[in-house]
Amino acid sequence: MTQNTSSIVSKVWSFCNPLRDVGVGYGDYLEQLTYLLFLKMADEYSKPPHNRKLNIPKAFNWESLISKKGAELEVHYATLLRELSTQKGILGQIFVKSQNKIQDPAMLAKVIDMINSENWLVMGADVKGDIYEGLLEKNAEDVKSGAGQYFTPRPLIRAIVECVQPQPMKTIADPSCGTGGFFLAAYDYLVKNNKLDKEQNKFLKLKTFYGNEIVAGTRRLALMNLFLHNIGDIDSDNFISPADALIAASPTTYDYVLANPPFGKKSSQTFTNDEGEQEKEDLTYNRQDFWETTSNKQLNFVQHIRSMLKTSGLAAVVVPDNVLFEGGAGEKIRKKLLAVTDLHTILRLPTGIFYANGVKANVIFFDNKPAHKDPWTKEIWVYDYRTNIHHTLKKNPLKFEDLKDFIACYNPSSRGKRKETFHLEKNPEGRWRKFSYEEIISRDKTSLDITWLKDKSLADLDNIPDPDEIADDIIENLEAGLASFREIMVRVSGK
């Protein structure tokens, strides 16, 4: 990072703490930065050498902001946000439901001056992206805001993409894209590992990525995050839909689906009862293309993602443990998935890597296949990166290097030459092991929740974790339990 780039990063970050002191959190700051950066970059596009005609009304463009101060600025900014939210295309999506969260006109003017002092178009996409991604991660750390559920750890995403190895001129979808992490990692991989020609670059920028995000604020952050990373264009079509992906089958199928669907087992909808009170009820999606009807959101996403794939499509999906062992609809869905796809790999993840506490998750990798009388899955390879692994968000966060052994075992370039590291006598602590289809199908409920490593308990004095790790584990378990109790209370009370 150059000295000039470093100074810009410092400048953008310098407003975080003063704004927090007056009640403007990272999420609110991020939103205001999104609005202002978009307008400033649009202004730069409208001037030489670009000279582009953009659909931003003159009365509400960047020039209209920098000419005002004090109360006049505050009133004009609020009006600008409201007016731009009614515009079409990506402009309206960026500003949809926008509000001014910086109530101090002097502080707002300082943020505008900071953005105005830089030429953002001459900055590399990696620089702009690094600034914004850093803010997104800071925002995810703010547990109270709940933003962490939309932020998948970037080292995990990068490892998944390194295994899938997406190719140029192929489409990539994420039906719950959050702030766009999978798209960014795939974009970086494609640029880094290929010499793209003009046509391939254009396809990568405008026709590769497609997603859904139902939370307006998160969708806005995703659109801006991709735009700053050179994905999409200021006047291009919006490729992140605000629609609930589970409502209906995707109108298009894709080459790759990379996703971390939202945590939480059930979908719900709010309705007004006969007494005029708001109540919630479990939402069940009655889709003809689904194998099973269930209110379990995660199982619905697994079914939906498979339906999104081309016949030769590949998927990598982060799922909680219940998807691997739940009976009833869960068992039937697993059996069907083993039959119609090649579910070849499972990565068991440790706790302490997600911003949602106590989450036990896995990554399932499967390749879609054409209709066939015999099951496509012949064997499943499992990498246990959970047993005896301790990560915490602050003191021992997950790093990309931690997953390099998994990537090597996955052997993306030649999956047919995989070799187990587990051996009952020679290496009983090996984390990489394969199981035949027959072994899997004979398990109770066709459970894919497989473990074989010995969990070293506290009784083993040579392997007592650091006291801070023990404390973090206790806190995680307590907070996860509290979250479950809150969910039960919400369902009981109907609030």
C-alpha positions as CSV (number, residue, x, y, z in Angstrom):
1,M,0.0,0.0,0.0
2,T,1.5,3.4,-1.1
3,Q,1.9,6.2,1.3
4,N,-0.9,8.1,-0.5
5,T,-3.2,5.2,-0.3
6,S,-2.5,4.6,3.3
7,S,-3.3,8.3,4.1
8,I,-6.7,8.0,2.3
9,V,-7.5,4.8,4.3
10,S,-6.6,6.6,7.5
11,K,-8.7,9.6,6.5
12,V,-11.8,7.5,5.8
13,W,-11.3,5.6,9.1
14,S,-10.7,8.8,11.1
15,F,-14.4,9.7,11.1
16,C,-15.5,6.4,12.7
17,N,-14.8,7.2,16.3
18,P,-16.0,10.8,16.3
19,L,-19.3,9.7,14.7
20,R,-19.7,6.8,17.1
21,D,-19.4,9.3,19.9
22,V,-22.5,11.1,18.6
23,G,-24.4,7.9,18.1
24,V,-23.5,7.1,14.5
25,G,-22.5,3.4,14.3
26,Y,-20.3,1.7,11.7
27,G,-23.4,0.6,9.8
28,D,-24.8,4.1,9.6
29,Y,-21.4,5.6,8.6
30,L,-21.2,2.9,5.9
31,E,-24.5,3.8,4.5
32,Q,-23.7,7.5,4.4
33,L,-20.3,6.8,2.8
34,T,-22.2,4.7,0.2
35,Y,-24.5,7.5,-0.8
36,L,-21.8,10.1,-0.9
37,L,-19.1,8.0,-2.6
38,F,-21.6,7.0,-5.3
39,L,-22.5,10.6,-6.0
40,K,-18.9,11.7,-6.1
41,M,-17.9,9.0,-8.5
42,A,-20.9,9.7,-10.7
43,D,-19.7,13.4,-10.7
44,E,-16.2,12.2,-11.8
45,Y,-17.7,10.1,-14.6
46,S,-19.7,13.1,-15.9
47,K,-16.5,15.1,-16.4
48,P,-13.5,14.8,-18.8
49,P,-12.1,12.4,-19.9
50,H,-15.2,10.2,-19.4
51,N,-18.0,12.8,-20.2
52,R,-20.7,10.3,-19.5
53,K,-24.4,11.3,-19.3
54,L,-25.9,9.8,-16.2
55,N,-29.4,9.9,-15.0
56,I,-28.8,11.8,-11.8
57,P,-31.0,15.0,-11.6
58,K,-28.9,18.1,-11.6
59,A,-30.7,19.5,-8.5
60,F,-29.5,16.4,-6.5
61,N,-26.0,15.7,-7.8
62,W,-22.7,16.0,-6.1
63,E,-22.2,19.7,-7.0
64,S,-25.5,20.5,-5.2
65,L,-24.1,19.1,-2.0
66,I,-20.7,20.7,-1.8
67,S,-22.2,24.2,-2.3
68,K,-24.2,24.1,0.9
69,K,-23.4,24.3,4.6
70,G,-25.1,24.2,8.0
71,A,-28.9,23.7,8.3
72,E,-29.3,24.2,4.5
73,L,-27.0,21.3,3.9
74,E,-28.9,19.0,6.3
75,V,-32.3,19.8,4.7
76,H,-30.9,19.5,1.2
77,Y,-29.2,16.2,1.9
78,A,-32.5,14.7,3.4
79,T,-34.4,15.8,0.3
80,L,-31.7,14.5,-2.0
81,L,-31.8,11.0,-0.4
82,R,-35.6,10.9,-0.7
83,E,-35.6,12.0,-4.3
84,L,-32.9,9.7,-5.5
85,S,-34.6,6.7,-3.9
86,T,-37.4,7.1,-6.5
87,Q,-35.0,6.8,-9.5
88,K,-34.7,3.7,-11.7
89,G,-31.9,1.1,-12.0
90,I,-28.9,0.8,-9.7
91,L,-29.3,4.5,-8.6
92,G,-32.6,3.9,-7.0
93,Q,-31.4,0.6,-5.5
94,I,-28.4,2.4,-3.8
95,F,-30.7,5.1,-2.3
96,V,-33.8,2.9,-1.5
97,K,-35.1,3.6,2.0
98,S,-32.1,6.0,2.6
99,Q,-32.0,8.3,5.6
100,N,-29.6,10.9,6.9
101,K,-28.0,9.4,10.1
102,I,-25.4,12.2,10.5
103,Q,-27.6,14.8,12.2
104,D,-24.7,17.2,13.0
105,P,-24.4,19.4,9.8
106,A,-20.8,20.3,10.6
107,M,-19.8,16.6,10.8
108,L,-21.7,15.8,7.6
109,A,-19.9,18.7,5.9
110,K,-16.5,17.3,7.0
111,V,-17.3,13.8,5.6
112,I,-18.4,15.4,2.3
113,D,-15.2,17.5,2.2
114,M,-13.1,14.4,2.8
115,I,-14.7,12.5,-0.1
116,N,-14.6,15.6,-2.3
117,S,-10.8,16.0,-1.7
118,E,-10.0,12.8,-3.5
119,N,-10.3,11.6,-7.1
120,W,-11.8,8.2,-6.6
121,L,-11.8,7.0,-10.2
122,V,-8.0,7.1,-10.5
123,M,-7.7,4.9,-7.4
124,G,-7.3,1.2,-8.0
125,A,-10.3,-1.0,-7.4
126,D,-8.3,-2.9,-4.8
127,V,-7.7,0.4,-2.8
128,K,-11.3,1.5,-2.9
129,G,-12.4,-2.1,-2.2
130,D,-10.0,-2.5,0.8
131,I,-11.4,0.7,2.4
132,Y,-15.0,-0.5,2.0
133,E,-14.3,-4.1,3.0
134,G,-12.5,-3.0,6.1
135,L,-15.6,-0.9,7.1
136,L,-17.9,-3.9,6.4
137,E,-15.8,-6.1,8.6
138,K,-15.8,-3.5,11.4
139,N,-19.5,-3.2,11.1
140,A,-19.9,-7.0,11.3
141,E,-18.0,-6.9,14.6
142,D,-20.7,-4.7,16.1
143,V,-22.6,-7.6,17.6
144,K,-25.7,-5.5,18.7
145,S,-26.4,-4.4,15.1
146,G,-26.7,-8.0,13.9
147,A,-24.6,-7.1,10.8
148,G,-22.4,-10.1,11.4
149,Q,-25.0,-12.5,9.9
150,Y,-24.4,-10.9,6.5
151,F,-20.7,-11.2,6.7
152,T,-19.0,-14.6,5.9
153,P,-15.4,-14.8,7.0
154,R,-13.3,-13.8,4.0
155,P,-10.6,-16.5,4.6
156,L,-13.3,-19.2,4.4
157,I,-14.8,-17.7,1.2
158,R,-11.4,-17.5,-0.4
159,A,-10.6,-21.1,0.5
160,I,-14.0,-22.2,-1.0
161,V,-13.3,-20.3,-4.2
162,E,-9.8,-21.8,-4.5
163,C,-11.4,-25.2,-4.3
164,V,-14.2,-24.5,-6.9
165,Q,-11.8,-22.7,-9.3
166,P,-14.4,-20.7,-11.3
167,Q,-13.6,-20.3,-15.0
168,P,-14.0,-17.2,-17.3
169,M,-17.3,-16.7,-19.2
170,K,-19.3,-18.7,-16.6
171,T,-22.1,-17.4,-14.4
172,I,-21.9,-17.3,-10.6
173,A,-24.9,-16.9,-8.3
174,D,-25.6,-16.4,-4.6
175,P,-29.2,-16.5,-3.5
176,S,-28.4,-14.8,-0.2
177,C,-25.4,-12.7,-1.1
178,G,-25.2,-10.4,1.9
179,T,-22.5,-7.8,1.2
180,G,-21.1,-9.8,-1.8
181,G,-18.2,-11.6,-0.3
182,F,-18.4,-14.7,-2.6
183,F,-18.6,-12.5,-5.7
184,L,-15.5,-10.5,-4.7
185,A,-13.4,-13.6,-4.0
186,A,-14.5,-15.2,-7.3
187,Y,-13.7,-11.9,-9.2
188,D,-10.2,-11.8,-7.6
189,Y,-9.6,-15.4,-8.4
190,L,-10.6,-15.0,-12.1
191,V,-8.5,-11.9,-12.6
192,K,-5.5,-13.4,-10.8
193,N,-5.5,-16.8,-12.6
194,N,-6.4,-15.8,-16.1
195,K,-5.2,-13.5,-18.9
196,L,-8.6,-12.1,-19.8
197,D,-9.3,-10.6,-23.2
198,K,-11.6,-7.7,-23.8
199,E,-14.7,-9.9,-24.2
200,Q,-13.9,-11.9,-21.1
201,N,-13.3,-8.8,-19.1
202,K,-16.7,-7.3,-20.2
203,F,-18.5,-10.5,-19.3
204,L,-16.8,-10.6,-15.9
205,K,-17.8,-7.0,-15.1
206,L,-21.4,-7.1,-16.4
207,K,-22.7,-10.7,-16.9
208,T,-21.0,-13.0,-14.4
209,F,-22.6,-12.3,-11.0
210,Y,-26.2,-12.6,-10.0
211,G,-27.7,-12.6,-6.5
212,N,-30.6,-12.0,-4.1
213,E,-30.6,-10.0,-0.9
214,I,-33.9,-9.2,0.8
215,V,-32.6,-6.7,3.4
216,A,-32.5,-3.3,1.7
217,G,-29.6,-1.9,3.7
218,T,-27.5,-5.0,3.1
219,R,-28.3,-5.0,-0.6
220,R,-27.2,-1.4,-0.9
221,L,-23.9,-2.3,0.8
222,A,-23.4,-5.2,-1.6
223,L,-24.1,-3.1,-4.7
224,M,-21.6,-0.5,-3.6
225,N,-19.1,-3.1,-2.5
226,L,-19.2,-4.7,-6.0
227,F,-19.1,-1.3,-7.8
228,L,-16.0,-0.2,-5.9
229,H,-14.4,-3.5,-6.8
230,N,-15.1,-2.8,-10.5
231,I,-18.0,-5.2,-10.8
232,G,-21.0,-3.7,-12.5
233,D,-21.2,-0.1,-13.7
234,I,-22.8,3.1,-12.5
235,D,-25.6,3.0,-15.0
236,S,-25.8,-0.8,-15.5
237,D,-28.7,-3.1,-14.6
238,N,-29.0,-4.1,-11.0
239,F,-27.9,-7.7,-10.8
240,I,-28.8,-8.2,-7.1
241,S,-32.5,-8.8,-6.7
242,P,-34.5,-7.6,-3.6
243,A,-36.8,-10.6,-4.0
244,D,-36.9,-13.6,-1.6
245,A,-35.0,-16.2,-3.6
246,L,-37.1,-19.1,-2.0
247,I,-40.4,-17.8,-3.3
248,A,-40.1,-19.2,-6.7
249,A,-37.7,-21.2,-8.9
250,S,-34.9,-19.2,-10.5
251,P,-35.8,-18.1,-14.0
252,T,-32.1,-18.8,-15.0
253,T,-29.7,-21.6,-14.2
254,Y,-26.0,-20.9,-13.4
255,D,-22.6,-22.5,-13.7
256,Y,-21.7,-22.0,-10.1
257,V,-23.6,-21.3,-6.9
258,L,-21.5,-20.1,-3.9
259,A,-23.5,-19.3,-0.8
260,N,-23.8,-19.0,2.9
261,P,-27.6,-18.8,3.5
262,P,-28.7,-16.9,6.6
263,F,-28.5,-18.7,10.0
264,G,-31.7,-19.7,11.7
265,K,-33.7,-22.8,11.0
266,K,-37.1,-21.3,10.2
267,S,-38.5,-18.7,7.8
268,S,-41.4,-16.6,9.2
269,Q,-43.8,-14.0,7.9
270,T,-45.6,-11.3,9.9
271,F,-49.4,-10.9,9.5
272,T,-52.2,-9.0,11.2
273,N,-54.8,-11.1,13.1
274,D,-58.5,-10.4,13.5
275,E,-57.8,-8.2,16.5
276,G,-55.4,-6.1,14.5
277,E,-52.3,-7.4,16.3
278,Q,-49.1,-8.3,14.6
279,E,-48.3,-12.1,14.7
280,K,-45.6,-14.3,13.2
281,E,-46.0,-17.7,11.6
282,D,-43.6,-20.2,10.1
283,L,-43.3,-19.7,6.4
284,T,-43.5,-22.8,4.3
285,Y,-42.6,-22.6,0.6
286,N,-44.9,-24.8,-1.5
287,R,-42.7,-25.2,-4.6
288,Q,-43.4,-27.9,-7.1
289,D,-39.7,-28.3,-7.9
290,F,-38.8,-28.9,-4.2
291,W,-38.4,-32.6,-3.2
292,E,-39.9,-31.9,0.3
293,T,-42.1,-29.2,1.8
294,T,-40.6,-27.9,5.0
295,S,-40.4,-24.6,7.1
296,N,-36.7,-25.3,7.7
297,K,-35.0,-22.4,5.8
298,Q,-31.7,-24.1,5.5
299,L,-33.1,-27.2,3.9
300,N,-35.1,-25.0,1.5
301,F,-32.0,-23.2,0.5
302,V,-30.2,-26.5,-0.2
303,Q,-33.1,-27.6,-2.5
304,H,-33.3,-24.1,-4.1
305,I,-29.5,-24.0,-4.8
306,R,-29.6,-27.4,-6.5
307,S,-32.5,-26.2,-8.7
308,M,-30.4,-23.1,-9.7
309,L,-27.6,-25.1,-11.2
310,K,-27.1,-26.0,-14.8
311,T,-26.8,-29.7,-15.5
312,S,-23.0,-29.3,-15.2
313,G,-23.2,-26.7,-12.4
314,L,-21.1,-26.8,-9.3
315,A,-22.1,-25.6,-5.8
316,A,-20.4,-24.9,-2.5
317,V,-22.8,-24.0,0.4
318,V,-22.2,-23.2,4.1
319,V,-24.8,-25.1,6.1
320,P,-25.4,-25.6,9.9
321,D,-25.1,-29.0,11.4
322,N,-28.9,-29.6,11.5
323,V,-28.9,-29.9,7.7
324,L,-26.5,-32.9,8.0
325,F,-28.4,-34.9,10.6
326,E,-32.1,-33.7,10.9
327,G,-34.6,-36.4,10.3
328,G,-37.9,-36.3,8.4
329,A,-37.6,-33.9,5.5
330,G,-33.9,-33.5,6.2
331,E,-33.2,-37.2,5.7
332,K,-35.3,-37.3,2.4
333,I,-33.6,-34.2,1.1
334,R,-30.1,-35.7,1.8
335,K,-30.9,-38.9,0.1
336,K,-32.2,-37.1,-2.9
337,L,-29.2,-34.8,-3.0
338,L,-26.9,-37.9,-2.9
339,A,-28.8,-39.4,-5.8
340,V,-29.1,-36.5,-8.2
341,T,-25.8,-34.8,-7.5
342,D,-22.2,-35.8,-6.7
343,L,-21.9,-34.6,-3.1
344,H,-18.2,-35.3,-3.0
345,T,-16.8,-33.1,-0.1
346,I,-17.8,-31.9,3.4
347,L,-15.6,-29.4,5.4
348,R,-16.5,-29.4,9.1
349,L,-15.9,-25.9,10.5
350,P,-15.1,-24.9,14.1
351,T,-17.0,-22.5,16.2
352,G,-15.5,-19.1,16.8
353,I,-15.1,-18.0,13.2
354,F,-18.5,-16.5,12.6
355,Y,-19.9,-13.3,14.1
356,A,-23.0,-15.1,15.2
357,N,-22.0,-16.9,18.4
358,G,-21.9,-20.7,18.8
359,V,-22.6,-21.5,15.2
360,K,-21.6,-25.0,14.2
361,A,-21.4,-25.1,10.4
362,N,-20.0,-27.0,7.4
363,V,-19.4,-26.5,3.8
364,I,-20.9,-29.0,1.4
365,F,-19.5,-29.2,-2.2
366,F,-21.7,-30.9,-4.8
367,D,-21.7,-31.1,-8.6
368,N,-25.1,-31.2,-10.4
369,K,-25.7,-34.1,-12.9
370,P,-28.2,-35.1,-15.6
371,A,-31.0,-37.6,-14.8
372,H,-29.6,-41.1,-14.1
373,K,-31.0,-44.3,-12.6
374,D,-28.2,-44.8,-10.2
375,P,-27.0,-42.4,-7.4
376,W,-24.3,-40.0,-8.7
377,T,-22.6,-39.8,-5.3
378,K,-20.1,-42.7,-5.0
379,E,-18.0,-41.5,-2.0
380,I,-17.9,-38.5,0.3
381,W,-14.6,-37.0,1.5
382,V,-14.8,-35.3,4.9
383,Y,-12.3,-32.9,6.3
384,D,-12.7,-32.4,10.0
385,Y,-11.4,-28.9,10.8
386,R,-13.5,-28.7,14.0
387,T,-12.3,-31.4,16.5
388,N,-9.6,-29.9,18.8
389,I,-9.5,-26.7,16.8
390,H,-10.0,-23.4,18.7
391,H,-10.6,-20.1,17.0
392,T,-11.8,-16.8,18.5
393,L,-12.7,-13.7,16.6
394,K,-10.3,-11.4,18.4
395,K,-7.3,-13.4,19.7
396,N,-7.2,-16.3,17.2
397,P,-9.3,-15.4,14.1
398,L,-9.5,-17.8,11.2
399,K,-6.8,-17.1,8.6
400,F,-6.5,-18.3,5.0
401,E,-3.4,-20.3,5.9
402,D,-5.4,-22.3,8.4
403,L,-7.3,-23.8,5.5
404,K,-4.4,-24.5,3.1
405,D,-4.2,-28.1,4.2
406,F,-7.8,-28.6,3.4
407,I,-7.3,-27.1,-0.1
408,A,-4.4,-29.4,-0.7
409,C,-6.4,-32.4,0.4
410,Y,-9.4,-31.3,-1.7
411,N,-6.9,-31.3,-4.7
412,P,-9.0,-29.0,-7.0
413,S,-6.9,-29.7,-10.0
414,S,-7.2,-33.5,-9.8
415,R,-9.9,-34.6,-7.4
416,G,-9.6,-38.2,-8.6
417,K,-6.1,-38.5,-7.1
418,R,-7.1,-37.6,-3.5
419,K,-5.4,-39.5,-0.7
420,E,-6.7,-40.0,2.9
421,T,-4.6,-38.6,5.7
422,F,-6.5,-40.7,8.2
423,H,-5.2,-44.2,9.0
424,L,-6.5,-46.2,11.9
425,E,-3.0,-47.4,13.0
426,K,-0.6,-45.1,11.2
427,N,-2.4,-41.7,11.6
428,P,-5.5,-41.9,13.8
429,E,-5.5,-38.1,14.0
430,G,-5.7,-37.6,10.2
431,R,-8.4,-35.0,9.4
432,W,-9.1,-36.2,5.8
433,R,-11.2,-39.3,5.3
434,K,-13.5,-40.8,2.7
435,F,-16.8,-42.7,3.1
436,S,-18.5,-44.8,0.5
437,Y,-22.1,-44.2,-0.6
438,E,-23.0,-47.5,1.0
439,E,-21.5,-46.5,4.3
440,I,-23.4,-43.2,4.3
441,I,-26.8,-44.6,3.2
442,S,-26.6,-47.2,6.0
443,R,-26.1,-44.5,8.7
444,D,-29.1,-43.6,10.9
445,K,-31.2,-41.0,9.0
446,T,-28.5,-41.0,6.3
447,S,-26.6,-38.6,8.6
448,L,-23.7,-36.7,7.1
449,D,-22.6,-35.4,10.5
450,I,-19.5,-37.5,10.6
451,T,-16.7,-37.4,13.1
452,W,-13.9,-39.9,14.0
453,L,-11.3,-37.9,15.8
454,K,-10.9,-38.1,19.6
455,D,-11.9,-34.9,21.3
456,K,-9.1,-34.2,23.7
457,S,-10.8,-33.3,27.0
458,L,-9.6,-31.1,29.8
459,A,-8.6,-34.3,31.6
460,D,-5.6,-34.4,29.2
461,L,-3.3,-32.0,31.1
462,D,-1.0,-31.7,28.1
463,N,-3.8,-30.2,26.0
464,I,-5.6,-27.8,28.3
465,P,-6.7,-24.8,26.2
466,D,-5.7,-21.3,27.1
467,P,-7.9,-19.8,29.9
468,D,-9.1,-17.1,27.4
469,E,-10.2,-19.8,25.0
470,I,-12.2,-21.6,27.7
471,A,-13.8,-18.3,28.7
472,D,-14.6,-17.5,25.1
473,D,-16.2,-21.0,24.6
474,I,-18.3,-20.5,27.7
475,I,-19.4,-17.0,26.5
476,E,-20.2,-18.4,23.1
477,N,-22.3,-21.2,24.4
478,L,-24.2,-18.9,26.8
479,E,-24.9,-16.4,24.1
480,A,-26.0,-19.1,21.7
481,G,-28.3,-20.5,24.4
482,L,-29.8,-17.0,25.0
483,A,-30.4,-16.5,21.3
484,S,-32.3,-19.8,21.2
485,F,-34.4,-18.8,24.2
486,R,-35.2,-15.4,22.7
487,E,-36.3,-17.1,19.5
488,I,-38.6,-19.4,21.5
489,M,-40.0,-16.4,23.4
490,V,-40.7,-14.5,20.2
491,R,-42.6,-17.4,18.8
492,V,-44.6,-17.9,22.0
493,S,-45.4,-14.2,22.4
494,G,-46.0,-13.6,18.7
495,K,-43.9,-10.4,18.8
